[in-house]
């Protein structure tokens, strides 16, 4: 059985994987994060961390 790997942030379909032991499902999907969303989220986390160091 194959299932889709979808970005949980932007819902872009990233990959299709084979899982021979999987149970049949209507719409087999797994979630991850695509490189573009990961980069955006890391930049946001870094900007928050930088802003917090200047507050005190």
N, C-alpha and C positions, 0 to 999 in steps of 0.2 A: 504494500500500500504506500502511496506517496502522500505527502502533506505539504502545504504551503508554509513558508516562513514569511511573516508579514511584519513590517515595522510598526511597533505599538504607538509611535508618535504620529507618523504621517500616513500610515496604512499602505505604504508602497510594498508591493510584492517583491521580496528580495531573492527568494530561492525556492526550489522544490526539492524536498529530501525524500529518500526512500527509507522506510521503517518496516522491515518484514514482520516484526512481532506486534505491530499495532493492531488494535481492535478496529473493526469497520465503524466509521462514523459518517454522518451526513456531509459535513464540511470539515475535514481534518486540517486544522490550522495551528501553528505555533507562532509565538511572538518573540521579537528581538528588537534591536534598534539599528537602523541603517547608518552608514558612515556619516552622511550629511547631518542627520539629527544628533548623532553622538558628538560631532564636532561643535554644533550649535549649543548643546547642553553643557559641554565642558567649558566653552567660552562663557556661558552664563554663570556657571558655578565659580569660575575664576574671577569674574567681575564682582560677584558678591563677596568673595573672600578678600579681594583687594579693597573694596569699599568698607568692609568691617574693620580692617586693620587701621583705617584712617579715622574712625569714629572716636576712639578713646583718646 
